[in-house]
Amino acid sequence: MVEKEIPIAKDYYSREDGAIISKKHGKYREISQHFNKQNGYYTVRIAEEINKPKTFNVHKLIAVTFIGVCPKGMEVRHIDGNSKNNNPNNLEYGTRLENHSDKIRHGTSGKGSKNSMAKLTEKEVLEIRSKYIHGKRGCGYIALGNKYGISSGNVKRIVTRKMWQHI
């Protein structure tokens, strides 16, 4: 398995399988990776200086090691759409627009209920719009917000399609 030194982290290496290795002080150990549910990427903490560890996204470390420094205005793309697959053959640099287009094509864009911060489902959004439009009693912004556990401002943004525009 190919292992190369990470150019931006002295004494740290990355492998093709996505592992990050520390060889500090002559000790060889694989660094624990943590999955960040908010951004959907694996991260590692690397301490180049004592008591000053920094958190890095694993896919960015793998890319800079095996592909090279990221060109200005570009970002790392996962070719297969799987953010957990950090094999260098699955990574390439592209523009933000290309990356966003990939996410839409792969169905991983995080829109609607796929977003980890979503409090509603698509069905509930449609219910809110329908109830508000049909003007049933108790279906104003405040009442709907209380019923669905969101703010009245968010109800207004849903009804006016400033939120959840895709449905």
Rosetta blueprint (number, residue, H / E / L):
1 M L
2 V L
3 E E
4 K E
5 E E
6 I L
7 P L
8 I L
9 A L
10 K L
11 D L
12 Y E
13 Y E
14 S E
15 R E
16 E L
17 D L
18 G L
19 A L
20 I E
21 I E
22 S E
23 K L
24 K H
25 H H
26 G H
27 K L
28 Y L
29 R E
30 E E
31 I L
32 S L
33 Q L
34 H E
35 F E
36 N E
37 K L
38 Q L
39 N L
40 G L
41 Y E
42 Y E
43 T E
44 V E
45 R E
46 I E
47 A L
48 E L
49 E L
50 I L
51 N L
52 K L
53 P L
54 K E
55 T E
56 F E
57 N E
58 V H
59 H H
60 K H
61 L H
62 I H
63 A H
64 V H
65 T H
66 F H
67 I L
68 G L
69 V L
70 C L
71 P L
72 K L
73 G L
74 M L
75 E E
76 V E
77 R E
78 H E
79 I L
80 D L
81 G L
82 N L
83 S L
84 K L
85 N L
86 N L
87 N L
88 P H
89 N H
90 N H
91 L E
92 E E
93 Y E
94 G E
95 T L
96 R H
97 L H
98 E H
99 N H
100 H H
101 S H
102 D H
103 K H
104 I H
105 R H
106 H H
107 G L
108 T L
109 S L
110 G L
111 K L
112 G H
113 S H
114 K H
115 N L
116 S L
117 M L
118 A L
119 K L
120 L L
121 T L
122 E H
123 K H
124 E H
125 V H
126 L H
127 E H
128 I H
129 R H
130 S H
131 K H
132 Y H
133 I H
134 H L
135 G L
136 K L
137 R L
138 G L
139 C L
140 G L
141 Y H
142 I H
143 A H
144 L H
145 G H
146 N H
147 K H
148 Y H
149 G L
150 I L
151 S L
152 S H
153 G H
154 N H
155 V H
156 K H
157 R H
158 I H
159 V H
160 T L
161 R L
162 K L
163 M L
164 W L
165 Q L
166 H L
167 I L
